[in-house]
Amino acid sequence: MSRETPTTALTQKSQITLPKRIREYLGLAPGDQVRFEIVGHAVRIVPVVSRLEENFGKVTPCNRPEDFRRLREDFEKGVGKEAGEES
């Protein structure tokens, strides 16, 4: 891949559109976050990896399969109990 890409202009709000080749090269999709790093006289655009996605599957659940309906009910009961105590 050539290091040179099409130019882009700043909008009135100082926003830019990343050229398609750059988005594809970095594997970016709408909603993804990037970080800007100043290196000498250049600026690097680095994709930010979601900590949630980065750690997905690293925690073993207590029960397999998880009963999310029961977990939700327990959570709601706890919130209801705390709300009743605050009155």
MARZAGU-191529 format. One line per 5 residues: number of its first residue (from 1); for each residue x negated, y, z negated of N, C-alpha, C, O, CB. Coordinates in steps of 0.02 Angstrom, whole numbers, plus 32768, in hexadecimal, padded with zeros to 4 digits. Each point is the difference from the previous one (the first is absolute). Glycine has a CB too. Example, Ala and Ser with C-alpha at 12.3 -4.5 7.8 and 13.67 -1.06 7.14 Angstrom:
2
1) 7D6C:7EE4:7E7A:802D:803B:8000:7FD3:803C:8000:7FCC:7FFF:7FDF:8093:7FC6:7FE3 ~ 7FB3:8070:8062:7FD6:803B:7FFD:8027:8037:7FDB:7FE7:8037:7FF8:7FDE:7FA9:8074;
This chain:
87
1) 7FD6:7FC5:8000:802A:803B:8000:7FD4:803E:8000:7FD1:8006:7FD8:808B:7FBC:7FEB ~ 7FB3:806B:8069:7FDC:803F:8004:800A:8028:7FC0:8035:7FFC:7FE1:7FD8:8005:809C ~ 7FC1:8025:7F6F:8005:8028:7FC3:8028:8040:800D:8016:8021:7FD0:7F7D:7FB1:8009 ~ 8077:8040:8065:8024:803D:8010:804A:7FF1:800C:8011:7FCF:8022:7F86:8063:8010 ~ 8094:7FF7:7FB2:8048:7FF6:8008:8020:8041:8018:7FE0:8034:8000:8020:7F75:7FA5;
6) 803E:8052:8071:8023:803D:8015:8002:8033:7FC7:8002:7FEE:7FC6:8043:7FCF:808B ~ 7FBC:8082:7FC2:8005:8035:7FCD:8049:800A:7FED:802E:7FED:8025:7F6A:804B:8007 ~ 8072:7FE6:7F9B:8043:8010:7FE8:7FFE:8045:7FE0:7FCA:8017:7FED:8053:7F6E:8001 ~ 801B:809C:800D:8002:8044:7FE5:8026:8001:7FBE:802C:7FD8:7FF4:7FCE:8057:8080 ~ 7FF4:8001:7F62:8024:800B:7FC1:8042:8021:800F:8004:802C:802B:7F90:7FDD:7F95;
11) 80A0:7FE2:801C:8041:8022:8006:7FFF:803E:7FD4:7FCE:800E:7FE0:806E:7F84:8038 ~ 7FFA:8093:7FE7:8004:803C:7FD5:7FFB:7FED:7FB7:7FEC:8029:7FD7:805B:800F:807F ~ 7FCA:7F8A:7F98:7FFB:7FE8:7FBB:7FBD:7FDD:7FF3:7FF8:7FDE:7FCD:8085:8015:8030 ~ 7F53:8016:8030:7FBD:7FE1:7FFA:8003:7FB4:8002:7FD6:7FDF:7FE1:8005:8084:7FDD ~ 8055:7F80:8065:8006:7FB8:8007:7FE4:7FEB:8044:7FFF:8027:802F:8066:7FD7:7F85;
16) 7F85:7FC3:804F:7FE8:7FE4:8040:8022:7FBD:800C:801A:7FE1:7FD1:7F77:805B:8023 ~ 806E:7FAF:804A:8016:7FBD:8011:7FC1:7FD8:8011:7FD9:8014:802B:8099:8014:8000 ~ 7F85:7F9F:7FB3:7FC7:7FD6:8010:800C:7FDF:8044:8036:7FE4:800B:7FB2:8008:7F7A ~ 7FE8:8017:80A7:8008:7FDF:8041:800E:7FB5:7FF7:7FE9:7FE1:7FD0:7FCB:8075:8065 ~ 8071:7F8E:7FFA:8015:7FBA:7FFD:7FC3:7FD1:7FF8:8002:7FD1:7FD9:8062:804B:806E;
21) 7F66:7FF2:7FDE:7FC4:7FD5:7FFC:7FE4:7FFE:7FB9:7FE9:7FCC:7FE9:7FFD:804E:808E ~ 801C:801F:7F66:7FE7:8003:7FBB:802E:7FD9:7FD2:7FE9:7FD9:7FD7:7FE3:8098:8040 ~ 8076:7F99:7FF0:8030:7FDC:7FD6:7FF9:7FB5:800A:8001:7FDA:7FCF:804F:8086:8037 ~ 7FA9:7F8A:8038:7FF8:7FB9:800D:7FBE:7FE5:7FE4:7FFF:7FCA:7FE3:8047:8044:8085 ~ 7F85:8018:7FA1:7FBE:7FEC:7FE7:8000:7FF7:7FB4:7FE3:7FD1:7FE6:7FE8:806B:807B;
26) 8057:7FF2:7F7C:8004:7FFD:7FB7:8038:7FD3:7FE7:8004:7FF2:7FC4:7FCE:8081:8039 ~ 8058:7F76:8031:8038:7FD4:7FEC:8035:8026:7FD8:801E:7FE4:7FD3:7F93:7FBD:802B ~ 805B:809D:8014:8030:802A:7FDC:8045:7FFB:801F:8008:7FFA:803C:7F9C:8052:7FA5 ~ 808E:7FB7:7FF3:8046:8000:8015:8022:803B:7FDC:7FE5:801A:7FD0:801D:7F67:8043 ~ 8039:8094:8006:8023:8037:7FDE:8009:7FF2:7FB5:8013:7FC9:7FEC:8029:8050:807F;
31) 7FB5:8019:7F6C:8006:7FF9:7FB8:7FC0:7FEC:7FDD:7FFA:8007:7FC3:807B:7FDB:8050 ~ 7F59:8006:8014:7FC0:7FED:7FE1:7FDC:803F:7FE8:800B:8037:801B:7FEC:7F63:8030 ~ 7FDF:805E:7F84:7FDA:8039:7FE5:7FB8:7FFB:8017:7FE5:7FCA:800B:8068:803D:7F91 ~ 7F94:8034:806B:7FB9:8004:8011:7FDD:802E:7FCF:8020:802B:7FE0:7FF9:7FC0:809B ~ 7FA6:800C:7F7F:7FD7:802B:7FD5:7FCC:8021:802E:7FE8:7FE1:802F:8029:7FD4:7F69;
36) 7FDF:808A:805A:7FCE:8024:8026:7FC0:8004:7FD7:8002:8013:7FC6:8058:802F:8077 ~ 7F6E:7FAC:7FE2:7FBF:8003:7FDF:7FD2:802E:8028:7FF9:7FF9:803C:8016:7F92:7F95 ~ 7FD2:80A4:800C:7FD0:802D:8020:7FBC:7FE0:7FFA:7FE7:7FF2:7FC9:805E:8076:801D ~ 7F9C:7F8C:8055:7FBE:7FE0:8003:7FD4:802D:802A:8005:8001:803D:802B:7F89:7FB7 ~ 7FA4:809A:7FEA:7FD6:8030:8025:802B:8035:8020:8025:8024:7FDF:7F86:7F83:8036;
41) 8050:805D:802E:8028:8031:8026:803B:7FDE:8023:801D:801D:802F:7F7D:8029:7FE1 ~ 8077:7F7E:7FDB:8038:7FDC:801F:8034:7FED:7FCC:7FF2:7FFF:7FC4:7FBF:7FD4:8095 ~ 808A:801E:7FBF:8036:7FE9:7FD4:8016:7FBC:8018:800D:7FF5:803B:8019:8082:7FAD ~ 7FDD:7F5A:7FE8:8017:7FBC:8010:8048:7FF8:7FE9:8013:801A:7FCB:7F77:7FB8:802C ~ 809D:8009:8030:8044:7FEE:7FED:7FFF:7FB6:7FED:7FEE:7FD6:8029:8048:8083:8024;
46) 7FDD:7F99:7F75:7FFD:7FBC:7FE7:8046:7FE9:7FEA:8020:8022:7FD9:7F68:7FF0:8001 ~ 808F:7FB5:803F:8041:7FE7:7FE9:7FFF:7FF1:7FB5:7FCE:7FE6:7FE7:8047:7FEA:808C ~ 8021:8041:7F6B:8006:7FF1:7FB8:8028:7FC0:7FFA:8039:7FFC:8018:7FC1:807F:7FC7 ~ 7FE8:7F53:8001:8022:7FC0:7FF7:802D:8005:7FC3:7FEA:8016:7FCB:7FB5:7FAA:806A ~ 809F:802C:7FD3:802F:8001:7FC8:7FE8:7FD0:7FCA:7FF0:7FC7:800F:8070:8056:803F;
51) 7F9D:7FFA:7F75:7FEC:7FD5:7FC9:8030:7FC6:7FF8:7FED:7FC9:7FEE:7FDD:8098:7FD8 ~ 8076:7FAB:8047:8032:7FCC:7FFC:7FF1:7FC9:8033:7FFE:7FC5:7FEF:8058:808E:7FE8 ~ 7F9F:7FC1:8067:7FF1:7FCF:8034:7FBC:7FDF:7FF4:7FF8:7FC4:800D:804C:807F:8044 ~ 7F8C:7FE4:7F96:7FBD:7FE5:7FF3:8001:7FC9:7FCB:7FD9:7FD0:8004:7FF7:809F:801B ~ 805D:7F97:7FB1:8003:7FD1:7FC8:8039:7FCD:8007:800A:7FD7:7FD3:7FC4:8080:7FE6;
56) 8056:7FAB:807E:8038:7FD2:8009:7FE8:7FB8:7FFB:7FD1:7FEC:8021:806A:8068:8028 ~ 7FE6:7F86:7F8D:7FF1:7FB9:7FF9:7FC9:7FF0:7FCE:7FF0:7FC5:7FF6:8034:8030:807D ~ 7FBF:803D:7F6D:7FC9:7FF4:7FD1:8019:7FEF:7FBA:7FDB:7FE6:7FD7:7FDF:8068:806B ~ 8086:7FC1:7FB0:801D:7FF1:7FBE:802D:7FC3:8007:802D:7FFF:802A:7FCD:807B:7FB2 ~ 7FFA:7F55:7FFA:8029:7FC3:8002:8040:800D:7FD8:7FFC:8015:7FC6:7F9D:7FA1:8045;
61) 80A2:803E:8012:803E:800B:7FDC:8007:7FD0:7FC5:7FE3:7FC9:8001:8052:8060:8069 ~ 7FF0:7FEB:7F63:800B:7FD6:7FC5:8026:7FC1:8013:7FF0:7FC9:7FEA:8011:809D:7FCC ~ 8032:7FA2:8073:8029:7FC7:8015:8001:7FFD:804C:8001:8034:8021:8046:7FD4:7F77 ~ 7FBA:7FBD:8083:8005:7FF9:8048:803E:7FD9:8010:8009:7FCC:7FE1:7F7C:8039:802E ~ 80A6:800E:801C:8003:8045:801C:801D:802F:7FCC:8026:7FEC:7FD4:7FE7:7FE7:80A1;
66) 7FE0:806D:7F91:801A:8033:7FD2:804C:8007:800A:8018:7FFE:8039:7F78:803F:7FC9 ~ 8094:7FCB:7FC8:8048:800B:8003:800B:804C:7FF9:800A:801A:7FCA:8011:7F73:8004 ~ 7FE3:8095:806B:8004:8048:8000:8043:801A:7FE7:8004:8036:7FE2:7FAC:7FCB:807C ~ 8085:7FDA:7FAD:8042:8014:7FE7:7FFF:8002:7FB4:8018:802F:7FE1:8022:7F9E:8085 ~ 7FA8:7FFF:7F7A:7FFC:7FFE:7FB7:7FD2:8037:7FE7:800F:8020:7FCE:8006:7F63:8034;
71) 7FB3:8088:8020:7FD2:8036:7FEC:8023:8044:8003:7FF7:8029:7FD3:7FA9:7F93:8057 ~ 8087:804F:8009:8024:803F:8008:8033:8009:7FC8:8006:8036:7FE3:7FEB:7FC5:8099 ~ 8034:7FCF:7F74:8032:8003:7FCA:7FDE:800E:7FBD:8018:802A:7FD9:8031:7F85:8066 ~ 7F7E:8030:7FB3:7FDC:800C:7FC2:7FE8:8048:7FFC:8003:801F:7FCC:7FDA:7F69:8032 ~ 800B:8092:803A:7FE9:8045:8003:8039:8030:7FF1:7FF9:802E:7FD8:7FAF:7FB1:807B;
76) 8091:8016:7FCE:803A:802D:7FF6:8019:7FFC:7FB9:8013:8034:7FE4:800C:7FBD:8094 ~ 7FE2:7FD4:7F69:8014:7FFA:7FBA:7FD1:8027:7FD3:8016:8022:7FD2:801B:7F6C:8046 ~ 7F8E:806D:7FF5:7FCF:8025:7FD9:8008:804B:8006:7FFC:8024:7FCE:7FB6:7F7E:8040 ~ 805B:8076:802F:800B:8047:800B:803F:8016:7FDC:8002:8035:7FE1:7FC3:7FC6:808E ~ 8070:7FDC:7F96:803F:8010:7FDE:7FF7:8004:7FB5:801C:802C:7FDF:8023:7F9D:807E;
81) 7F9A:8009:7F88:7FF4:7FFE:7FB7:7FDA:803F:7FEB:8011:801F:7FCE:7FEE:7F62:8034 ~ 7FCD:8091:8025:7FD9:803C:7FF0:802B:803F:8005:7FFA:802E:7FD7:7F9F:7F99:8053 ~ 8093:803B:8008:802C:803A:8008:8030:8006:7FC6:800F:8038:7FE9:7FE8:7FBE:8093 ~ 8022:7FD1:7F6B:802D:8000:7FC7:7FDE:8016:7FC0:8020:801F:7FD5:8020:7F86:8061 ~ 7F80:804C:7FC3:7FDA:8013:7FC4:7FF1:804B:7FFF:7FF8:801D:7FCA:7FD6:7F70:8034;
86) 802F:8092:803D:7FEF:8047:8004:803B:802C:7FEC:7FF7:803A:7FEE:7FB7:7FAC:806C ~ 808F:7FFF:7FA9:803C:8029:7FF1:8003:8015:7FB8:802F:8022:7FEC:800C:7FA2:806C;
